[in-house]
Amino acid sequence: MFQKISMKFTSLFILSFLSLSAIAQHGYWQQRAEYTMDIDFNAENNQYSGNQELTYFNNSPDTLVAVYFHLYPNAFQPGSMMDVRSRSIEDPDSRVGSRIAALTPEEQGFIKVNSLEMNGNSLDYEVSGTILEVMLDKPILPGKKVKFEMDFLGQVPVQIRRSGRDNKEGVAYSMSQWYPKMAEYDRYGWHADPYISREFHGVWGDFNVNISIDSAYTLGGTGVLQNPKEVGHGYAQPGDKMKLPDGAKFLWKFKAENVHDFVWAADKNYIHDVAKADNGLTIHFLYKDEPDIYENWQKLQEYSVKLFNFASATFGQYPWSHYSIIQGGDGGMEYPMATLITGQRSLGSLVGVTVHEVMHSWYQGALATNEGYYPWMDEGFTEFAGSKVMSHLFNPDEDTRRGRFYDSYLNLVNSGKEEPMATRGDYFKTNYAYGAAAYGKGGVFVGQLGYIVGDDVLMRSLKRYFNTWKFKHPDPYDFIRIVEGESGMQLDWYISYMLSTTEKIDYAIKRVEARNNETIIALERVEQMPMPIDLNITYRDGYEEVINIPMTIMRGEKNAEDDTKFTVKDDWQWTNKTYSFSIARSIGEIEKIEIDPSQRMADVDRSNNTLILNPDTQTIISN
């Protein structure tokens, strides 16, 4: 049996880890893209012409002979991959269904590329669904930059999924995934994934976007408006706005730095309000001027300020100066520095969807994991963090260590439809399995770590993870190394079981028996996935003892939570399905024994987790 790791060894381990982490990041690289786009938007035919100048930095050690752009609006055409997938999957998204197949030419979306040059020379290209494949006349060498210039024509589809015109609440334009977007290239190669239904991945960079549109429209989106006095619409003081005749156009100039996407929305009937949070953050609210929603959107502003202040203090400082909460889209969807949400909701629902989408600013906006590979790293972390925020806003005395996402995961297990969480987002067999894995099991992945290493350690790890990896596209092992450094444990077993398998957790109290003046307690691992055990023993004199049983493969033990003291027993080796230990009190003194009262261990069958003993006969009353 191994000795427990001393605090001195743990400290040395953490210091060594920090040094290794710094060395590991020394060779890190990522591509960069700087966009300048001039857009002329025609609201009469829902089309827009664009000129895009894109400076692309090849910071990789590789020579690139081709590049790829996303043309997302092409998904909204009959026969597209999104259309076919929606009509063939077992449980189609009700927002999509067979609607794409029924679109008329005027209702469809598209981007048509009219010309493309690199450093002034014309390039050959081919459109393959939602991907533009570009063969380069000259390769892009490591460490070099090039300039692409593209002229294109786009058409806004009717609102079906995320992007579109005339959504169900009457918002004119929800402009997400609307421009030719350079695909990401990283250590795993190109990510030129067709747009089928899932999330996105993008290159870090700056955006200068100039949109010319009918002066009757109010716009909001990613970035900071550069000419508020010219456009007015709530961005400047009354009277600052230029006076133009009906039908004339305003030029809206937006600038966003260090983001990986750009979204905007427009409507003739938007109210634009502004609130201020800590650290100079400006929060914009754009919503329809309708009596039924006005009061809730006014109340939302106070909640949003509290949300940003709490989240920045808890998970890491929000890194931009502006954020826009915009009524639009088809539910709720996150983008850098902005979100589109449907707005005809109860106050609780409105705050809830805002909390979720805003928390994406941390786990997708700033950390920007590859959602195609690791959707759970965005959705699951956001679910966990969002549950903390909601408790802060509405029930600050609540124990926030276990969120409702546990129930989603356990329902998935019982459904028989679970697939490994490492499955690529587009490749799940059902939308249900994808959602429950990304949101539910992803949330459990984070929350259950608090059970293993201690909640205080988990919260420190989350903040350090954000501060270390923001703007760097981390992967699962980048996160788990952070938690190992904070806890002094080894957690490769955890990430392997949770990501690559569908093995379940089920522990049981197998036997309790008297031996002289001691009590023997035997536990059993019923299912395959191993876990450390927190066991609470309640004595009849009112004393409660917390026993922690680490595993050998952890190479450490749980840190105390909120000054809670516990007794650490010998390691449980995962090859042994049973484990026994003794306590120096008689069985008659014991009232109840329970495995993990906090229910943060995602045990699939809690019916065998508790024993209540009869004080007279010392037999089991219930379990």
N, C-alpha and C positions, 0 to 999 in steps of 0.2 A: 504494500500500500504506500502510495507516495505521500510525502509530507505536504502539508498545506503551504502555499506560497506566502512568504513573509511580506510584510509591508515594505521592507527594504528592497526585496527582490522586485516587488511590483513597481516601485518607484524607478528602479534601474531599468526595468522592462519598458516603462512608458517613455523614459528619456531616450532609450535606444530606438524605440519605435519612431519617435519624433525625428531623430536623425535620419533613420532609414526612409521615412516619408519624404523628407526634404530632398534626399538623394533621388528617390523614385520620381519626383516631379521635375527633376532637373532636365530630363529629356522630353518633357511634355511639349506638344505643339498642337496648334489648331489653325484652321484656315480662317481667313477674314474676307468680308465683302463690304464694300462701300457703295451704296446705291444713291443715285440722283434720278428722280422720276418726275417728268412733266406730263400731267394727265389732263386731257380735255374731255369732260364728261357731258354727254348728251342725255338729259333726262327724258326727252321726248321718245327716243327709241331704245333707252336703257343700254346704250353702248358707250364705250370710251376709247379714245385713241391715246396711245402712250409712247413716250420716248424714254428709254432707260439707259443710263450710263452706269456701268458696274465695274468698279475697280476690284479685281480679285487677286488676293495675295496667296501664293502657294507657299505656305510655311512648313509644308511636309518635307520629308527627305526623298520624296518620290517625284519622278517626271510624269507629268500628266499629258496624255495624248488625246484625251476627249474630256468634255464636261457635260453636265446634265442640268436641265432646268425643270422645275415643276410647273405644270400648266393645269392647276387644280380645277378651274371652271369646266374643263373638258369632260369631267366626270358626269356632268349633268346633261348627258346626251343619251338617247336610247341606244342600247347595246353596249354601253360602257361597262367597265369592270365593276363599278359601283352598282350599276343597274342590274347586271346579271347576278352579282353576289346577293343583292337584296331580295331578288325574286327566287333564289335557290336555297338560301340558308333556312334552317329549321324554324327560327324565330326572328323574322325580319323586324327591323326598327320600324315602328308604326309611322314615324315621320317620313320614311322613305317608301317602304313597300314597293308598289309597282308604279309610283308616281313618275319616276324618270322615264319609264317606257312610254308614257302617255304625253310627254312634252311636245308641243308644236315647235317649229323652228324659231318662232319669236319668243318662246318661253325657255328655250335651252340656254345653256351657258357655253362660252367658248373663249379661248385666246388664240388668235391667228397671228403668227409671226410673219411680218412683211419683209424684214431684213435683219441680218445679224452680222456684225463685224467684230474682229479682234484686232486691236491696234491699227484700225483703219483698213484692214483687209477682210473681204467678204468670206464667210464661212459656209460650208455645206452642213445641212442639218435635216433631221427627219423627226416628224411628230409621231409618237407612239402612245396614243391615248392621252394620259395626263403627264407624260414625260417628253421633253424635247431633248433629243440625242444630237450632240454637236461634235463633229470631227474637226480637230484643230489643224490649221495649215502648218503651224509650228508648235512643238510641245512647249508646255510651261515648265521650266526647270525649277528645281528646289530653290527656295529663297527669292524667286522672282515674282513680279506682279505684272498683270496685263489689264487692258481696258476693253470691255465688251460694250458695244452699243447696239441697241435693239429698238426697232419700231414695231409696234404691235397694235392689234385691235381686239378689244374684249367686249363681251356681252354678258350682262348680269342675268342669271337664271331666276325664275320664280323661286321664292324661298322654299327649299326642301330640307337641306341639311347644312347648318351653320351659315353658309353664305347665300345671299339672294336678295330679291326685291319683294316688297309688299308682303311682309310676314303676317302671321295670323293676328297680330295686334295692330297692323296697319303701318308699321315702320317702313319707310320707303326703301332704304338701302342699307343692308348689312354687309359691308364689304370686307370679308375675310377670305384668305386664300384667293386673292383677286389678281395678282400680278405674276409675271414670270420670275420665279424664285430659284436661285442657284441651290442645287442639292448639296448636302454636306458630304465632305470627304474627310475621313479620319483614319486612325490606325487600322480600322476594319475594312477600309475601302470606301467606295461610293455608296450612298444611301439614296439611290434613285428609285424609291418605292412608289408604285402606282397608288393613286388616291382611291381607296376602296371604301373606307368608312371610318378609319381610326384616326389616330393623332398624328403629330408632325415633328419634324426635326429640321433644324436650320443652322446656317452659318452666322456666327457673331459678326456684327458690323454696325455701321451708321447708316441712317436713312435721311435723305432730304427729299421730301415728297411735296410737290406743288400740284394742287387740284383746282382746276377751273370748272365751276359749276354754277348753275342758275342761282342768283343772289337770294332767292327765297329760302334756300336750304340752310340749315344749321348743321355743322359738322363737328364730330368729336372722334378721337382715336388715339393711336399710339403717338408718343412724343409730346413736344411742346410747340404750340402755335407761335409762329414767329412774327405775325402781323395782326395782332388782335385789334388794333385801332381801325384797321382797314375793313375788317369783316364784321366787327361788332358782335351781334348775336349772343350777348351775355359775356363775351370775352373781354370787353372793354366797357368803359363808362358810357351811359346813354349820351348820345350826341356825337360820339367819336366816329361811329360808322359812316362810311361814305354813302352818299345818296346817289343811287343809280336808278335808271328807268326799269320798269317791269321787263323781265326777260333778259336783262343784262347779267353778266357773270361776275362773280368774285373769284379771286385767286387766293386759295387757302394754302399757306406755307407751313408745313410741319417739319420738325427736326427731331430725330430720336438717336441717341448715342448708345452704343453697346447693347443692342437688342438683336434678336434673331428672326423677327417678323414684324409686319406692319399691318394694322387693321384700322378701318375707319367706318363710320356710319353717318347717314344723312337723312334728315326729315325736315319738312316745312313747318312742323308743329312741335318742335322740341322746345322745352324749357331748359335753360342752362343755369345751374346753380354751382356754387363753389364753396368748399369748406377747407379749413386748414387743420392739419394734424401736426404732431411734434416734428422737430428737425426740419421745419420749413416745407414739409410736404403739402402740395396743393391737390385736392381731390375734386374732380369735375363730375357733375351729375347731369346727364342729358336724358330726358324722359318726355313722353307725350303730354301735351297740355290738355289733360282730361280730368274732370272732377273726381271720378271714381278712384283714381290712383294718386292724386296729388298729395293727400295727407300722409300716406305710407311712404312716398318718396321723400317727403320732408323729414319724417322721422328717421328714415334710413341714413340720413346724413350724420346725425349724432352717433348712431351705432357704427358707422363706417370710420369715423375719427377714432373711436375707442378701439375698434378692430385693428387699425394700423398701428396705433400706439402700443397695444398689448403684444401684437405679433412681432413687432420690431424688437421689443424688449425681451421677448421669450425665445425667438427663433433666429434672430439676427436682423440688423437694420435694413429696412427696405432701401434698395440702392439707387433709386431714381428720385427726381424732384416732383414728378406729377403722376397721377393715375386718373383714369376716366372710367366711370361706371355708366354704361350706355344701354338704354332700352333698345332691344333688337334681337336678331338671331332666332333660334328655335328652342331655347331653353336656357342654357348657360354655357358659355365657352370662354376659356382664358386665352389672352394674348399678352404680349409684353406691354406693360404700362396701361392696359385697358382690358375690359371685359364686355361682352354682349350678353345681356340677360333679358328674358321676357319679364315684363313689368306689371302685368295685371295679376297680382298675387296678394294674399294676406300679408300682414306685416312680418309674421314669423317666417313665412316662406321667402319673402323678399330678402330679409336679413340672412336667412340660411343660404340661399343661392349666392348672395354677395360674399359671404364668408368663404364659401368653398372656392369660388372663382378668384377671389383676392388672394387666398393662400397659395394658389397656383403661381402667384408672382414669386414665391420663394422656390418652389420645387419644379416649376417649368420655366417661368420667366427668367429667373436668375441662375438656377442650377442647370436647367435645360438638359436633362438626361434624354437619351434617345427613346422617345415614346414608342416607336415601332418595336424596339427590342425589349424595353423595360417599362411598359405602361404603368405597372404597379409602383415604380419609383416616383412617379408623378402623382397618380391618383391615390395610392395608399398612404403616402406621406401627407398628402393634402387632407385626406380623411382624418388621419390622426391629429394633425395640427388644427384642423377646423373644429374638431370636437372639443379641443382645449379652449379655442376662442369662443365657441358657443356657450360653454359653461361659464366662462368669464363674463360674457354679456348678460346671461339670463339666470345663472344659478352658480354663483361663485363659490358656494360651500360644497358643491358636488365633488365626489371623488372621480377625477377625470382619467384615471389610469386605464379604465376599460371602456371603450366606445361601442356604439351600436354596430360598428362594422364587424364585430365578433359574430353577431347573429347572422349577418349576411354570409360570412364564411361557413358557419356551421350549417346553415340551410343548404349551401352549395354541396357540402360533404354529404348530407343526407339525400340530396337529389340524385346522386350517382352520375352527375355530369361534369364533375371536376376534372380539369386538365392541369398539367404542371404549370406553375406560375411563370416559368421561363418560356412558355410558348409565345411566339411572335404575335403581336396584337391582331394582325389580320388573319392569322391561321387558326384561331379558336373555332371549334366546330359550331358553337352557338354563341349568340350575343349574350345570353345569360351567363355562360361560363366565363366569358371575357370580363363582363362587368363585375361579377362576384369575385373573380380572382384579382382584378386590378384594384378595385375599391375595397372589397371586404378582406380578402386574404392579405392584400397589400397593407391595409391598416393594421391587421393582426401581426404582420411581420414586424412592424415598428413597436406596437404596444406590448407584444410578448417579449421583446428585448428588454423592456423595463422590468418585467417579471424576472428575467434571467440575471441581468447585471445590476438592477436597482434603478428606480425611477429617477433619482437625482443624477445618476451617471448617464442615463439615457438623455435627459434634457440637456446636460452639458455637451453630450456627443452631438446632438442635433444642431446646436448653435455652432460648435466647432466645425462640423461638416459644412454648414452654410458658409461660414467665413473662410474656410480653406478652399472650397470647390466652386464657389459662385463664379459664373462666366467661364466654366471649364468642362462642361459636359461629363460629369462623373458617371461611373458605372457602379454596380452593386458592391464590388469589392473595394472600391474607394471609400464607400460608406462604412462597410464592416470593419475596415482597418482603423477608421476613426474610433469606432466603439471599442475595438480591442485595445487601442491606446489609452482610452479613458478608463477602461475597466480592469486592464491587466489580464484579460482572459483570451482564450483562443475560441473563435466562433465560426471556423470554417465548416464544422459539422452542421451548424444551424442554417447557414445560407445554402448549403447543399441540399438538405432535406426540404427546406421551405420552397426553394426555387425549382429544383429539378425533379421532385417526386410529388406524389399525392398521398404519401404516407400520413397516417393520422396519429394523434396523441390520445392515449387513454390510459390513465393510471387508476389503480384500485387499492383500497385497504383490504388486504387478503385475510389477515388474521390478527387477533389481539388475544394474548394469553398471559396468565399470571405465572411468575417463576420466583418462588420465595417472596421477597418483598419488592420485587421489581416487576415491570411489565414489558413483555416482548411485543413489538409491533412489526408486522410483516406487510410489505407493499409489493405490488405486482405491476409490471408494465404489460398491459393487455395488447396494445397496438404496437406498431413498429418504431415510430419516431421517439427517440430518447429525449428526456428533458430533466433538468434539475428539479427538485421537489421542495416546495414550502409546505410544511405540515404544521397545522395549529392544533394544540392540545388544550382544551379547556378543563380545568379542575373544579371540583365541587366547592373548593374554598374561594373561588373567584379568580384565581391566578390563571393567566393564559401564557402558555409557552409557545414560541415560534421556533420550529426546527427547520434548518436548511440542509439539504442533501445535495452537494454538488456532484458533477460527473468528472471522472478522470480526464476525459477528452477536453474539458474546459480549461484545465491547468490553472485553476483559480477558483474563487468563490464570490458569491454575491456581496455587493456592498450594502451597507445599512441604508434603509429608506426612512427619512424623516425621524432619525434617531431611534428607530425601532430596533431593539436588540433581539438577536436570535442565536440559538445554539447550532453550531456547525458540526455535522456528523461526518463520518468517513465517506470518501467518494463512492458513488455507485458506478460500477463499470457497465457500460451499455451492453456488453455481451451477456450479462446476467439479467434474466427477466424478473427475478425477485430480489428483494433486499430486506434485511431485518436489522433491527437495532433495539436496544433496551433503554428504559428510563428508570431512574431510581425512585419510583413511586409506585404504590400498589395499584392494581387495576380498579379497586373500589374507590379510589380517589378521582378517577377520570369520569368526566361527564360526557365529553364529545371529542372526537378526533376528525379533522377535516383536512383534505388536500386542497391547498390553494383557495382560501376563502375569497380572495380578491377576484377570482375567475379570470385572471389575465393569461393563464395557460389555457390554450384553446383545446381543452379536453372535450372529446366528442361525446362522452357519456359520463355525466356527473352523478349518475345514480349510484355509482360505487365509490364516490369520493368522501362520504361522510358516514361515521358510525356514532350513534348515541347509545350510551350504556345504561342499563338498569342498575341503580345504586344498591339494590338488595341482592339480586341474583347474579349481578355482574355479567349479564347476558345482553345481547344486542336488542335494543328496542326498535330502532329503525336505521335504514341506510339510504 
